[in-house]
Amino acid sequence: MNPIFLEKTKKSPKILLDKEKGLFEISGRSIQEDSAKFYTPIIEWIKEYAANPNPVTDFQFNLEYFNSSSAKLIVKILFELERILKTPNKINVTWIYEENDDVSKERGEEIASTVKLPFEMKAIPSTT
């Protein structure tokens, strides 16, 4: 599988999906006008990956802000990752948020409650 690496912009997150190196990360802001167009190739990559995953997948989300259309697609990504649960392989999802960012924490908890994946909430020191 070819890796996907997209640099973050003011409106779109950094995307790092590299099966060979075992790196899976979505971080930054996700406020694109057409979130479906942005996330469709990412979801397709994850579908393919979930059919033949690494023995352990550690997927990190570190989103400082995302709009509602992005939230729907993030959940769709997680639903695709749930396919790994049907294999003998392991998956862990880490939702990273700044310790004083209650909104990001709550949104992560809401998303975690909609999926069956092992989900860790991880507070990091605030950068502001």
C-alpha positions in Angstrom: 0.0 0.0 0.0 1.2 3.4 -0.8 1.3 5.7 2.2 -0.7 8.9 2.3 0.9 12.0 3.7 -0.8 15.4 3.5 0.6 18.4 5.2 -1.9 20.3 7.4 -3.3 23.6 6.2 -5.4 26.3 7.8 -8.5 24.3 6.9 -7.4 20.7 6.6 -5.6 18.3 8.9 -2.3 16.6 8.6 -2.9 13.0 7.4 -0.3 10.3 7.9 -1.2 6.8 6.9 1.8 4.6 6.5 1.3 0.8 6.9 4.9 -0.1 6.5 6.1 2.3 9.2 3.0 1.7 11.4 2.1 5.4 11.5 -1.6 6.4 11.5 -2.4 10.0 12.5 -4.9 12.7 11.7 -4.1 16.0 13.4 -4.8 19.8 13.1 -8.0 21.5 12.0 -10.6 20.0 9.8 -12.9 22.7 8.4 -13.0 22.1 4.7 -16.0 23.2 2.7 -16.2 19.8 1.0 -15.1 17.3 3.7 -16.4 14.3 1.8 -14.1 15.1 -1.1 -11.2 15.5 1.2 -11.8 12.3 3.3 -13.0 9.9 0.5 -9.5 8.8 -0.5 -8.5 8.4 3.1 -11.6 6.3 3.9 -10.8 4.1 0.8 -7.2 3.7 2.0 -8.4 2.6 5.4 -10.9 0.2 3.9 -8.0 -1.5 2.0 -5.8 -1.4 5.1 -8.4 -2.9 7.4 -8.7 -5.9 5.0 -5.0 -6.7 5.7 -3.9 -4.7 8.8 -0.6 -4.8 10.7 -0.5 -7.0 13.8 -1.0 -3.8 15.9 -2.6 -0.5 14.7 -2.2 2.6 16.9 -4.3 5.3 15.3 -4.0 8.8 16.7 -6.4 11.7 16.4 -5.1 15.1 17.5 -7.7 17.5 16.2 -7.8 20.9 17.7 -11.1 21.7 15.9 -13.4 20.0 13.3 -16.7 21.0 11.8 -19.8 18.8 11.8 -19.3 17.4 8.3 -15.8 16.4 9.3 -17.1 14.7 12.4 -19.4 12.5 10.3 -16.4 11.4 8.2 -14.2 10.8 11.3 -16.8 8.5 12.6 -16.9 6.8 9.2 -13.1 6.3 9.4 -13.6 4.7 12.8 -16.3 2.4 11.5 -13.9 1.2 8.8 -11.2 0.6 11.5 -13.7 -1.5 13.4 -13.2 -4.1 10.7 -9.8 -4.8 12.3 -11.7 -6.2 15.3 -12.8 -9.1 13.1 -9.2 -10.2 12.6 -6.8 -11.5 15.2 -4.9 -8.2 15.1 -5.1 -5.4 17.6 -6.2 -1.8 17.2 -6.0 1.1 19.6 -7.3 4.6 19.0 -5.9 7.6 20.9 -7.9 10.8 21.1 -5.4 13.6 22.0 -6.7 16.9 23.4 -5.2 19.8 25.3 -5.9 19.5 29.0 -7.9 22.7 29.1 -9.9 22.0 26.0 -13.1 20.6 27.3 -14.9 20.9 23.9 -12.3 18.6 22.2 -12.4 16.2 25.1 -16.2 16.0 25.0 -16.3 15.6 21.2 -13.8 12.8 21.5 -15.9 11.1 24.2 -19.0 11.4 22.1 -17.2 9.9 19.1 -15.8 7.1 21.3 -19.3 6.2 22.5 -20.4 5.5 18.9 -17.8 2.9 18.1 -16.6 -0.4 19.5 -12.9 0.3 19.3 -10.5 0.5 22.2 -10.4 4.2 22.8 -7.9 6.2 25.0 -8.5 9.8 25.9 -5.1 11.5 26.3 -4.7 15.0 27.7 -1.6 16.9 26.8 -0.3 20.2 28.2 -1.9 23.3 26.6 0.3 25.1 24.1 -1.5 28.4 24.7 
